[in-house]
Amino acid sequence: MSTVTTHEETFYQDRKRLFAGLTQDFQDRLAEIIRKRRKASIALAGGTTPGPLYDALSNAPVNWERVSITVTDERWVNPQDPASNEFLVRDLLMRRRAAGATFIPLKTNHAKASGGASTAEKRIAPIMPFDICLIGMGPDGHIASLIPDAEGYAAAVDPNGTRKLSGIYAPGAAGSPERMTLTIPGILASRRIVILFMGQDKLNVYNEAKAGAGNSPIRELLAQRKVPVHAVWAP
């Protein structure tokens, strides 16, 4: 993978413009990737922020039958539970034109996410590196389910680790304390990383990480120069 010297930032005046711009960007990139390699893969964030993007992309004129989709992290709940990120992606994105895309789940039948990590990693290995990895950011600066102070966090954010997925236990986390998440090496197993976030508080966390300060795992993504990172923000 070639070395990049700089990352990219696109700051919009409002969220409507952001989602219109990001939808077009994803549509154009996926079409070009499929034209060149005949298939594409994307890892998508959960949470409420990317909902309008998924809704808009569901009707994008992309050859979705050639697109494989997974999620960056998963709450350890039934896939039919609205708290599930799989549920979110299927409900908002995988319909209309995008109904023909292939979804690769992280959720397994194991009682704990840590028990299913190896199984899930084998599932997603064939679609890695991801052509696009979309991550969001929590108010505390966490990305995917890399939640500071969670059990398993230190190993999952180790840039020298070998695991692409890891179980996380975060007491008090919304939806489920038991999570499966891409590790930092897992996120970096991408051709392009997009960070989508909103509001001044999160922008402050991002700027701190960009300066090499703070303890947000985004700092690791911005410090490396092998995978291009595109930060997309609106107030």
N, C-alpha and C positions, 0 to 999 in steps of 0.2 A: 504494500500500500504506500502510495507516495506521501511525502511529507508536505504539510501545509504550513504556511508561515503565519497566517492570520485567520481568525474566525470572523463570522459575519453577524451583524445586528440589524434588525429592521424594527424600528419603533414607530407605531402608528398613532394617529391622533385619537382614534376611538376603536372600539371593538368591532363595529360593523365593517370598517375598512380592513381591520386585521383579518377577520375570518374570510372576507372576500379575497384578499391577497394570498392568504395561506392556502385556501382551497385551490386557487388557480396554480399556485406553485406546486402543490402535491399532484394535481392533475397533469400538469406539463411534465414533471419529473417522472411520474409513473409511466406515462405514454412513451417517453424517450427511453426509459430503461427497458420496457417491453420491446420496443423497436430494436434495440441493440442486442438484448440478451434473451428475448422471448418470454421472460418471466420476471417477476419482481416480488420482493418480500418487505413487509413493514411490521414494526413492533409499535403498538399504540398505547398511549397513557390512558388511565382510568380517570375517575373523578368527574366533576361537573364542568370544568373549564373547556375541554375540547368538544363538548356536545354539539355546538353549532357547526364545527368543522366536519364532524362525522355525518351530520344530517345533510350538509351540502354535498359532501363527497359521494353520498349514496346515489346521487343522480348524475355524477360526473361521467362523461363519455370516455371511460377507460375500459380496456379489455380485462374486466375483473376476473374472468375465468383463469387468467394467468397470474393472478395476485394471491400470495399467501399472507395471512394475517395472524399475528399473535399479540399478546399484551405484554407490557413491560413488567407488570406485577399483578398479583391476584390475591384477593381476600379468600381465605379458606372456608368458603361457603358453597352451597349448592349453586351450580351454574344458572339455575332458574331464579335464584334470589336476586332482587334488584340491586343488592350491594355488590354483586359480582361484576368485575370488569368485563368478563366474557359476555354477560347479559347486556351490558351497556353497548359494547361493540356490535353485537348481533342485532340489538333493538334499534340503534340509531344509524349504523353504517350498512350492515349486510342485508339490504333490502333494495327495492327498485333496481337500478342498473347494477348495483354492487352485490346483488343476491348470489351471484355465481362465484364469488371469491371463496377461497378455502381458509377455514379457521383452524388454527392449531392451539388447543387449550393448554394452559399450565396446570389446571386443577386435575388432581388424580384422586383415587379412592383411599389414599393413605390418610390416617388419622391426623397426622401433622404435616405441615408443608415441608419440613426438613426431610421427612421420610419419602416424599415424592420428588425431591429435587433431581435425583439422577434420572428418573423416568422422564420427567418433563424436559430435562436437558437433551436427552436422546431424541425426543419429539421435535424440538426446534432446531437441532443441529443441521438438518438438511437445508434449512432456509437461511442459515447464517453464512456470511455476514448479512445483516439486514440492510436493504437499500436505504431505508429511512427508519430511524428510531425516534419516535416522538415522546418526549418526556415533559411532564408538568413539574411544578414546584410548590411545595407546601409553605405555609407561613413561617415554619421553622427552617426552611431551606432544604427540606428533604425532597428527594427525587425518587420516582418509582416507590418502592417500600423500603428504601434505605433511610430508616428513621433513626436519628441519633438517640443513643441510650437504649435502643432495642436490643434484645438478646440476639446475637448473631451479626450485629451491625459491623463490628470491627473487621471480621473476616470478609464480609461482603464488600466492603469499600477498599480492601487491600488491592492496590493496582497490580501487585505481583501475584495475586491469587490465580488459581487455575480454573475454578468453578465459574460457570457462566450464569448459573441460577443458585439461589440459596434460600433456605427457610429463615424467616424472621419472626420473632415473637415480640410484639409491642403492646404491652398492657395499656388500655385506654384508647388505642387507635380506633377510629370510626369504622364501623362495618364488621370488623373482626380483628382481634389482636394477632391471630395466626395468619401469616402472609407468605407468599412466594414472590421473589423479586429477582430481576436481573441484577447481577453484581456490577461493580464498576468495570471489570473485564468483559462482562456480558454486554453492557451498554456500548463499550468501545469496540465490540465485534460488529461494527456497523460501518457503512460507507458514508453515512451522513447522519448527524444527530441534530434534532430540532428541539429547542427548549421553548415551551409556550407558557407564558405567565402574564399575570395582570396585576395592576395596582402599584402604588408607590412603595409600600412595605416590601414587596417581593423584589422590586427594582433595586431597593437598597441592599438586600441580601445578595442579589446578583452582582452588583457593583463591588461589593465587599469581596466576594469570591473572585471576581475578575482581577482585583488588586492583590490576590494571594492571601487575603486575610479571612478571618472567620473559620467556622468548622463545617460549612456546608459541603456535601459531596460534589456539588457543582464545581467546586474549586479544582478537583482532579480533572474534570472534563475540559475546563478552560485552560489548564496548565499544559496539557498534552498538545502535541502538534502533528499527530498522525491522522486523526479523524476530524474533518471539518465540523464545527459546531455553529448552528445558526440560531441566535437568540431572537425570539419574536415577542414583542411586548406592546401592550396598550394600557392606558390608565384604568 
